[in-house]
Amino acid sequence: MSKEELNDFANPRKFSLQALVEVADLNMERIRFVWTKLWRELSAHFEDVGSHPNLHVVIFAIDSLR
């Protein structure tokens, strides 16, 4: 869903991206095995977002992951 929202390069929605950031934050305390599997999926999406053509989206994603 987040990828679909970000397809509009001029005016991308960041709602689902923010939800993924919250999922990552809330699950950091899980055991390493579970967190590794979860992060493998999330990090691939964050890599795509980090190369988004809209600089505002890139900055939002990087700031959110801090």
PyMOL Python script that loads the backbone (N, CA, C, O; Angstrom):
from pymol import cmd

cmd.read_pdbstr("""\
ATOM      1  N   MET A   1       0.826  -1.177   0.000  1.00  0.00           N
ATOM      2  CA  MET A   1       0.000   0.000   0.000  1.00  0.00           C
ATOM      3  C   MET A   1       0.880   1.254   0.000  1.00  0.00           C
ATOM      4  O   MET A   1       0.581   2.226  -0.694  1.00  0.00           O
ATOM      5  N   SER A   2       1.943   1.229   0.763  1.00  0.00           N
ATOM      6  CA  SER A   2       2.820   2.386   0.835  1.00  0.00           C
ATOM      7  C   SER A   2       3.420   2.700  -0.537  1.00  0.00           C
ATOM      8  O   SER A   2       3.522   3.868  -0.914  1.00  0.00           O
ATOM      9  N   LYS A   3       3.814   1.673  -1.279  1.00  0.00           N
ATOM     10  CA  LYS A   3       4.372   1.897  -2.618  1.00  0.00           C
ATOM     11  C   LYS A   3       3.349   2.554  -3.527  1.00  0.00           C
ATOM     12  O   LYS A   3       3.690   3.441  -4.310  1.00  0.00           O
ATOM     13  N   GLU A   4       2.102   2.126  -3.430  1.00  0.00           N
ATOM     14  CA  GLU A   4       1.047   2.726  -4.246  1.00  0.00           C
ATOM     15  C   GLU A   4       0.837   4.189  -3.886  1.00  0.00           C
ATOM     16  O   GLU A   4       0.673   5.032  -4.769  1.00  0.00           O
ATOM     17  N   GLU A   5       0.843   4.490  -2.603  1.00  0.00           N
ATOM     18  CA  GLU A   5       0.668   5.878  -2.174  1.00  0.00           C
ATOM     19  C   GLU A   5       1.804   6.772  -2.653  1.00  0.00           C
ATOM     20  O   GLU A   5       1.596   7.955  -2.921  1.00  0.00           O
ATOM     21  N   LEU A   6       3.000   6.212  -2.760  1.00  0.00           N
ATOM     22  CA  LEU A   6       4.161   6.998  -3.162  1.00  0.00           C
ATOM     23  C   LEU A   6       4.323   7.082  -4.677  1.00  0.00           C
ATOM     24  O   LEU A   6       5.243   7.749  -5.150  1.00  0.00           O
ATOM     25  N   ASN A   7       3.462   6.430  -5.449  1.00  0.00           N
ATOM     26  CA  ASN A   7       3.558   6.474  -6.907  1.00  0.00           C
ATOM     27  C   ASN A   7       3.256   7.847  -7.482  1.00  0.00           C
ATOM     28  O   ASN A   7       3.751   8.180  -8.559  1.00  0.00           O
ATOM     29  N   ASP A   8       2.469   8.641  -6.803  1.00  0.00           N
ATOM     30  CA  ASP A   8       2.187  10.011  -7.256  1.00  0.00           C
ATOM     31  C   ASP A   8       3.382  10.875  -6.866  1.00  0.00           C
ATOM     32  O   ASP A   8       3.471  11.336  -5.728  1.00  0.00           O
ATOM     33  N   PHE A   9       4.302  11.095  -7.806  1.00  0.00           N
ATOM     34  CA  PHE A   9       5.557  11.764  -7.493  1.00  0.00           C
ATOM     35  C   PHE A   9       5.366  13.227  -7.093  1.00  0.00           C
ATOM     36  O   PHE A   9       6.134  13.746  -6.283  1.00  0.00           O
ATOM     37  N   ALA A  10       4.363  13.893  -7.643  1.00  0.00           N
ATOM     38  CA  ALA A  10       4.147  15.308  -7.337  1.00  0.00           C
ATOM     39  C   ALA A  10       3.539  15.501  -5.945  1.00  0.00           C
ATOM     40  O   ALA A  10       3.899  16.438  -5.232  1.00  0.00           O
ATOM     41  N   ASN A  11       2.627  14.621  -5.566  1.00  0.00           N
ATOM     42  CA  ASN A  11       1.940  14.773  -4.283  1.00  0.00           C
ATOM     43  C   ASN A  11       1.769  13.402  -3.610  1.00  0.00           C
ATOM     44  O   ASN A  11       0.646  12.912  -3.489  1.00  0.00           O
ATOM     45  N   PRO A  12       2.865  12.787  -3.176  1.00  0.00           N
ATOM     46  CA  PRO A  12       2.762  11.447  -2.583  1.00  0.00           C
ATOM     47  C   PRO A  12       2.157  11.482  -1.182  1.00  0.00           C
ATOM     48  O   PRO A  12       2.386  12.419  -0.417  1.00  0.00           O
ATOM     49  N   ARG A  13       1.385  10.452  -0.862  1.00  0.00           N
ATOM     50  CA  ARG A  13       0.848  10.302   0.493  1.00  0.00           C
ATOM     51  C   ARG A  13       1.843   9.504   1.304  1.00  0.00           C
ATOM     52  O   ARG A  13       2.457   8.566   0.795  1.00  0.00           O
ATOM     53  N   LYS A  14       2.007   9.872   2.569  1.00  0.00           N
ATOM     54  CA  LYS A  14       2.990   9.212   3.416  1.00  0.00           C
ATOM     55  C   LYS A  14       2.352   8.482   4.594  1.00  0.00           C
ATOM     56  O   LYS A  14       3.053   8.080   5.523  1.00  0.00           O
ATOM     57  N   PHE A  15       1.042   8.307   4.568  1.00  0.00           N
ATOM     58  CA  PHE A  15       0.349   7.687   5.687  1.00  0.00           C
ATOM     59  C   PHE A  15       0.845   6.263   5.951  1.00  0.00           C
ATOM     60  O   PHE A  15       1.193   5.931   7.084  1.00  0.00           O
ATOM     61  N   SER A  16       0.879   5.430   4.923  1.00  0.00           N
ATOM     62  CA  SER A  16       1.299   4.034   5.104  1.00  0.00           C
ATOM     63  C   SER A  16       2.787   3.940   5.424  1.00  0.00           C
ATOM     64  O   SER A  16       3.210   3.050   6.162  1.00  0.00           O
ATOM     65  N   LEU A  17       3.575   4.850   4.876  1.00  0.00           N
ATOM     66  CA  LEU A  17       4.998   4.867   5.199  1.00  0.00           C
ATOM     67  C   LEU A  17       5.194   5.158   6.685  1.00  0.00           C
ATOM     68  O   LEU A  17       6.030   4.534   7.338  1.00  0.00           O
ATOM     69  N   GLN A  18       4.426   6.102   7.216  1.00  0.00           N
ATOM     70  CA  GLN A  18       4.503   6.404   8.642  1.00  0.00           C
ATOM     71  C   GLN A  18       4.066   5.197   9.472  1.00  0.00           C
ATOM     72  O   GLN A  18       4.642   4.922  10.525  1.00  0.00           O
ATOM     73  N   ALA A  19       3.057   4.486   9.002  1.00  0.00           N
ATOM     74  CA  ALA A  19       2.609   3.294   9.716  1.00  0.00           C
ATOM     75  C   ALA A  19       3.708   2.231   9.749  1.00  0.00           C
ATOM     76  O   ALA A  19       3.873   1.548  10.760  1.00  0.00           O
ATOM     77  N   LEU A  20       4.460   2.083   8.659  1.00  0.00           N
ATOM     78  CA  LEU A  20       5.566   1.120   8.639  1.00  0.00           C
ATOM     79  C   LEU A  20       6.674   1.528   9.598  1.00  0.00           C
ATOM     80  O   LEU A  20       7.296   0.673  10.228  1.00  0.00           O
ATOM     81  N   VAL A  21       6.921   2.813   9.711  1.00  0.00           N
ATOM     82  CA  VAL A  21       7.909   3.306  10.671  1.00  0.00           C
ATOM     83  C   VAL A  21       7.466   2.953  12.089  1.00  0.00           C
ATOM     84  O   VAL A  21       8.280   2.528  12.909  1.00  0.00           O
ATOM     85  N   GLU A  22       6.187   3.126  12.375  1.00  0.00           N
ATOM     86  CA  GLU A  22       5.663   2.791  13.700  1.00  0.00           C
ATOM     87  C   GLU A  22       5.737   1.291  13.966  1.00  0.00           C
ATOM     88  O   GLU A  22       6.041   0.876  15.084  1.00  0.00           O
ATOM     89  N   VAL A  23       5.463   0.483  12.956  1.00  0.00           N
ATOM     90  CA  VAL A  23       5.579  -0.972  13.100  1.00  0.00           C
ATOM     91  C   VAL A  23       7.015  -1.343  13.458  1.00  0.00           C
ATOM     92  O   VAL A  23       7.250  -2.153  14.354  1.00  0.00           O
ATOM     93  N   ALA A  24       7.964  -0.750  12.755  1.00  0.00           N
ATOM     94  CA  ALA A  24       9.377  -1.026  13.041  1.00  0.00           C
ATOM     95  C   ALA A  24       9.721  -0.615  14.470  1.00  0.00           C
ATOM     96  O   ALA A  24      10.385  -1.360  15.191  1.00  0.00           O
ATOM     97  N   ASP A  25       9.275   0.550  14.871  1.00  0.00           N
ATOM     98  CA  ASP A  25       9.584   1.058  16.209  1.00  0.00           C
ATOM     99  C   ASP A  25       8.981   0.178  17.300  1.00  0.00           C
ATOM    100  O   ASP A  25       9.643  -0.129  18.291  1.00  0.00           O
ATOM    101  N   LEU A  26       7.744  -0.222  17.121  1.00  0.00           N
ATOM    102  CA  LEU A  26       7.058  -1.012  18.141  1.00  0.00           C
ATOM    103  C   LEU A  26       7.577  -2.444  18.244  1.00  0.00           C
ATOM    104  O   LEU A  26       7.381  -3.102  19.265  1.00  0.00           O
ATOM    105  N   ASN A  27       8.233  -2.925  17.199  1.00  0.00           N
ATOM    106  CA  ASN A  27       8.689  -4.311  17.195  1.00  0.00           C
ATOM    107  C   ASN A  27      10.183  -4.473  17.448  1.00  0.00           C
ATOM    108  O   ASN A  27      10.698  -5.588  17.376  1.00  0.00           O
ATOM    109  N   MET A  28      10.879  -3.398  17.739  1.00  0.00           N
ATOM    110  CA  MET A  28      12.321  -3.469  17.972  1.00  0.00           C
ATOM    111  C   MET A  28      12.683  -4.319  19.182  1.00  0.00           C
ATOM    112  O   MET A  28      13.781  -4.873  19.236  1.00  0.00           O
ATOM    113  N   GLU A  29      11.800  -4.430  20.131  1.00  0.00           N
ATOM    114  CA  GLU A  29      12.088  -5.174  21.352  1.00  0.00           C
ATOM    115  C   GLU A  29      11.853  -6.676  21.219  1.00  0.00           C
ATOM    116  O   GLU A  29      12.085  -7.422  22.170  1.00  0.00           O
ATOM    117  N   ARG A  30      11.405  -7.118  20.074  1.00  0.00           N
ATOM    118  CA  ARG A  30      11.172  -8.555  19.865  1.00  0.00           C
ATOM    119  C   ARG A  30      12.503  -9.294  19.857  1.00  0.00           C
ATOM    120  O   ARG A  30      13.567  -8.690  19.720  1.00  0.00           O
ATOM    121  N   ILE A  31      12.422 -10.611  20.006  1.00  0.00           N
ATOM    122  CA  ILE A  31      13.654 -11.390  19.980  1.00  0.00           C
ATOM    123  C   ILE A  31      14.327 -11.206  18.616  1.00  0.00           C
ATOM    124  O   ILE A  31      13.670 -10.930  17.612  1.00  0.00           O
ATOM    125  N   ARG A  32      15.629 -11.363  18.609  1.00  0.00           N
ATOM    126  CA  ARG A  32      16.426 -11.058  17.419  1.00  0.00           C
ATOM    127  C   ARG A  32      15.961 -11.817  16.180  1.00  0.00           C
ATOM    128  O   ARG A  32      15.941 -11.251  15.088  1.00  0.00           O
ATOM    129  N   PHE A  33      15.592 -13.070  16.326  1.00  0.00           N
ATOM    130  CA  PHE A  33      15.148 -13.879  15.189  1.00  0.00           C
ATOM    131  C   PHE A  33      13.921 -13.261  14.520  1.00  0.00           C
ATOM    132  O   PHE A  33      13.868 -13.138  13.297  1.00  0.00           O
ATOM    133  N   VAL A  34      12.951 -12.880  15.322  1.00  0.00           N
ATOM    134  CA  VAL A  34      11.714 -12.284  14.784  1.00  0.00           C
ATOM    135  C   VAL A  34      12.020 -10.925  14.185  1.00  0.00           C
ATOM    136  O   VAL A  34      11.558 -10.617  13.086  1.00  0.00           O
ATOM    137  N   TRP A  35      12.795 -10.102  14.893  1.00  0.00           N
ATOM    138  CA  TRP A  35      13.117  -8.758  14.407  1.00  0.00           C
ATOM    139  C   TRP A  35      13.882  -8.825  13.087  1.00  0.00           C
ATOM    140  O   TRP A  35      13.647  -8.003  12.202  1.00  0.00           O
ATOM    141  N   THR A  36      14.780  -9.777  12.942  1.00  0.00           N
ATOM    142  CA  THR A  36      15.561  -9.901  11.711  1.00  0.00           C
ATOM    143  C   THR A  36      14.662 -10.202  10.517  1.00  0.00           C
ATOM    144  O   THR A  36      14.837  -9.627   9.443  1.00  0.00           O
ATOM    145  N   LYS A  37      13.709 -11.093  10.703  1.00  0.00           N
ATOM    146  CA  LYS A  37      12.781 -11.409   9.615  1.00  0.00           C
ATOM    147  C   LYS A  37      11.931 -10.192   9.251  1.00  0.00           C
ATOM    148  O   LYS A  37      11.715  -9.907   8.073  1.00  0.00           O
ATOM    149  N   LEU A  38      11.462  -9.496  10.249  1.00  0.00           N
ATOM    150  CA  LEU A  38      10.643  -8.304  10.012  1.00  0.00           C
ATOM    151  C   LEU A  38      11.456  -7.214   9.331  1.00  0.00           C
ATOM    152  O   LEU A  38      10.997  -6.600   8.368  1.00  0.00           O
ATOM    153  N   TRP A  39      12.668  -6.974   9.833  1.00  0.00           N
ATOM    154  CA  TRP A  39      13.497  -5.901   9.284  1.00  0.00           C
ATOM    155  C   TRP A  39      13.910  -6.193   7.843  1.00  0.00           C
ATOM    156  O   TRP A  39      14.061  -5.269   7.042  1.00  0.00           O
ATOM    157  N   ARG A  40      14.092  -7.462   7.511  1.00  0.00           N
ATOM    158  CA  ARG A  40      14.454  -7.828   6.141  1.00  0.00           C
ATOM    159  C   ARG A  40      13.407  -7.307   5.157  1.00  0.00           C
ATOM    160  O   ARG A  40      13.750  -6.798   4.090  1.00  0.00           O
ATOM    161  N   GLU A  41      12.142  -7.436   5.516  1.00  0.00           N
ATOM    162  CA  GLU A  41      11.057  -6.962   4.651  1.00  0.00           C
ATOM    163  C   GLU A  41      10.955  -5.438   4.657  1.00  0.00           C
ATOM    164  O   GLU A  41      10.827  -4.811   3.606  1.00  0.00           O
ATOM    165  N   LEU A  42      11.014  -4.860   5.836  1.00  0.00           N
ATOM    166  CA  LEU A  42      10.872  -3.409   5.942  1.00  0.00           C
ATOM    167  C   LEU A  42      12.043  -2.669   5.300  1.00  0.00           C
ATOM    168  O   LEU A  42      11.843  -1.652   4.637  1.00  0.00           O
ATOM    169  N   SER A  43      13.245  -3.165   5.490  1.00  0.00           N
ATOM    170  CA  SER A  43      14.417  -2.452   4.981  1.00  0.00           C
ATOM    171  C   SER A  43      14.410  -2.386   3.459  1.00  0.00           C
ATOM    172  O   SER A  43      14.868  -1.397   2.888  1.00  0.00           O
ATOM    173  N   ALA A  44      13.909  -3.403   2.800  1.00  0.00           N
ATOM    174  CA  ALA A  44      13.824  -3.373   1.336  1.00  0.00           C
ATOM    175  C   ALA A  44      12.923  -2.219   0.883  1.00  0.00           C
ATOM    176  O   ALA A  44      13.230  -1.525  -0.087  1.00  0.00           O
ATOM    177  N   HIS A  45      11.829  -2.025   1.584  1.00  0.00           N
ATOM    178  CA  HIS A  45      10.928  -0.920   1.235  1.00  0.00           C
ATOM    179  C   HIS A  45      11.586   0.429   1.538  1.00  0.00           C
ATOM    180  O   HIS A  45      11.479   1.362   0.742  1.00  0.00           O
ATOM    181  N   PHE A  46      12.264   0.536   2.679  1.00  0.00           N
ATOM    182  CA  PHE A  46      12.915   1.794   3.017  1.00  0.00           C
ATOM    183  C   PHE A  46      14.048   2.124   2.038  1.00  0.00           C
ATOM    184  O   PHE A  46      14.326   3.298   1.790  1.00  0.00           O
ATOM    185  N   GLU A  47      14.692   1.118   1.490  1.00  0.00           N
ATOM    186  CA  GLU A  47      15.704   1.360   0.465  1.00  0.00           C
ATOM    187  C   GLU A  47      15.064   1.974  -0.778  1.00  0.00           C
ATOM    188  O   GLU A  47      15.611   2.908  -1.363  1.00  0.00           O
ATOM    189  N   ASP A  48      13.912   1.454  -1.178  1.00  0.00           N
ATOM    190  CA  ASP A  48      13.202   2.018  -2.327  1.00  0.00           C
ATOM    191  C   ASP A  48      12.772   3.452  -2.056  1.00  0.00           C
ATOM    192  O   ASP A  48      12.894   4.320  -2.920  1.00  0.00           O
ATOM    193  N   VAL A  49      12.274   3.691  -0.867  1.00  0.00           N
ATOM    194  CA  VAL A  49      11.816   5.038  -0.514  1.00  0.00           C
ATOM    195  C   VAL A  49      12.997   6.004  -0.459  1.00  0.00           C
ATOM    196  O   VAL A  49      12.850   7.181  -0.788  1.00  0.00           O
ATOM    197  N   GLY A  50      14.155   5.519  -0.048  1.00  0.00           N
ATOM    198  CA  GLY A  50      15.341   6.365   0.015  1.00  0.00           C
ATOM    199  C   GLY A  50      15.820   6.846  -1.336  1.00  0.00           C
ATOM    200  O   GLY A  50      16.600   7.795  -1.410  1.00  0.00           O
ATOM    201  N   SER A  51      15.372   6.212  -2.405  1.00  0.00           N
ATOM    202  CA  SER A  51      15.740   6.663  -3.747  1.00  0.00           C
ATOM    203  C   SER A  51      14.535   7.218  -4.505  1.00  0.00           C
ATOM    204  O   SER A  51      14.536   7.267  -5.735  1.00  0.00           O
ATOM    205  N   HIS A  52      13.516   7.633  -3.770  1.00  0.00           N
ATOM    206  CA  HIS A  52      12.305   8.202  -4.368  1.00  0.00           C
ATOM    207  C   HIS A  52      12.651   9.529  -5.055  1.00  0.00           C
ATOM    208  O   HIS A  52      13.496  10.272  -4.554  1.00  0.00           O
ATOM    209  N   PRO A  53      12.020   9.837  -6.186  1.00  0.00           N
ATOM    210  CA  PRO A  53      12.330  11.089  -6.896  1.00  0.00           C
ATOM    211  C   PRO A  53      11.924  12.363  -6.141  1.00  0.00           C
ATOM    212  O   PRO A  53      12.454  13.440  -6.412  1.00  0.00           O
ATOM    213  N   ASN A  54      10.988  12.240  -5.200  1.00  0.00           N
ATOM    214  CA  ASN A  54      10.550  13.405  -4.432  1.00  0.00           C
ATOM    215  C   ASN A  54      11.420  13.505  -3.177  1.00  0.00           C
ATOM    216  O   ASN A  54      11.388  12.624  -2.318  1.00  0.00           O
ATOM    217  N   LEU A  55      12.185  14.571  -3.082  1.00  0.00           N
ATOM    218  CA  LEU A  55      13.120  14.750  -1.978  1.00  0.00           C
ATOM    219  C   LEU A  55      12.417  14.817  -0.624  1.00  0.00           C
ATOM    220  O   LEU A  55      12.985  14.393   0.383  1.00  0.00           O
ATOM    221  N   HIS A  56      11.202  15.337  -0.582  1.00  0.00           N
ATOM    222  CA  HIS A  56      10.460  15.415   0.677  1.00  0.00           C
ATOM    223  C   HIS A  56      10.174  14.023   1.246  1.00  0.00           C
ATOM    224  O   HIS A  56      10.211  13.823   2.460  1.00  0.00           O
ATOM    225  N   VAL A  57       9.892  13.076   0.372  1.00  0.00           N
ATOM    226  CA  VAL A  57       9.640  11.698   0.802  1.00  0.00           C
ATOM    227  C   VAL A  57      10.918  11.084   1.353  1.00  0.00           C
ATOM    228  O   VAL A  57      10.896  10.416   2.386  1.00  0.00           O
ATOM    229  N   VAL A  58      12.031  11.309   0.666  1.00  0.00           N
ATOM    230  CA  VAL A  58      13.318  10.766   1.102  1.00  0.00           C
ATOM    231  C   VAL A  58      13.679  11.306   2.481  1.00  0.00           C
ATOM    232  O   VAL A  58      14.067  10.544   3.366  1.00  0.00           O
ATOM    233  N   ILE A  59      13.555  12.603   2.663  1.00  0.00           N
ATOM    234  CA  ILE A  59      13.885  13.233   3.950  1.00  0.00           C
ATOM    235  C   ILE A  59      12.965  12.717   5.049  1.00  0.00           C
ATOM    236  O   ILE A  59      13.421  12.446   6.160  1.00  0.00           O
ATOM    237  N   PHE A  60      11.683  12.579   4.754  1.00  0.00           N
ATOM    238  CA  PHE A  60      10.726  12.067   5.727  1.00  0.00           C
ATOM    239  C   PHE A  60      11.111  10.657   6.183  1.00  0.00           C
ATOM    240  O   PHE A  60      11.096  10.353   7.376  1.00  0.00           O
ATOM    241  N   ALA A  61      11.453   9.806   5.220  1.00  0.00           N
ATOM    242  CA  ALA A  61      11.796   8.413   5.551  1.00  0.00           C
ATOM    243  C   ALA A  61      13.066   8.353   6.403  1.00  0.00           C
ATOM    244  O   ALA A  61      13.113   7.625   7.395  1.00  0.00           O
ATOM    245  N   ILE A  62      14.073   9.098   6.028  1.00  0.00           N
ATOM    246  CA  ILE A  62      15.334   9.067   6.762  1.00  0.00           C
ATOM    247  C   ILE A  62      15.164   9.642   8.161  1.00  0.00           C
ATOM    248  O   ILE A  62      15.672   9.079   9.130  1.00  0.00           O
ATOM    249  N   ASP A  63      14.462  10.744   8.269  1.00  0.00           N
ATOM    250  CA  ASP A  63      14.216  11.341   9.590  1.00  0.00           C
ATOM    251  C   ASP A  63      13.402  10.408  10.482  1.00  0.00           C
ATOM    252  O   ASP A  63      13.645  10.325  11.686  1.00  0.00           O
ATOM    253  N   SER A  64      12.449   9.718   9.896  1.00  0.00           N
ATOM    254  CA  SER A  64      11.604   8.815  10.676  1.00  0.00           C
ATOM    255  C   SER A  64      12.366   7.628  11.215  1.00  0.00           C
ATOM    256  O   SER A  64      12.027   7.108  12.279  1.00  0.00           O
ATOM    257  N   LEU A  65      13.380   7.190  10.511  1.00  0.00           N
ATOM    258  CA  LEU A  65      14.129   6.009  10.924  1.00  0.00           C
ATOM    259  C   LEU A  65      15.157   6.313  12.004  1.00  0.00           C
ATOM    260  O   LEU A  65      15.740   5.391  12.574  1.00  0.00           O
ATOM    261  N   ARG A  66      15.383   7.559  12.288  1.00  0.00           N
ATOM    262  CA  ARG A  66      16.341   7.895  13.349  1.00  0.00           C
ATOM    263  C   ARG A  66      15.806   7.489  14.641  1.00  0.00           C
ATOM    264  O   ARG A  66      16.457   7.682  15.667  1.00  0.00           O
TER     265      ARG A  66
END
""", "prot")
cmd.dss("prot")
cmd.show_as("cartoon", "prot")
cmd.util.cbc("prot")
cmd.orient("prot")
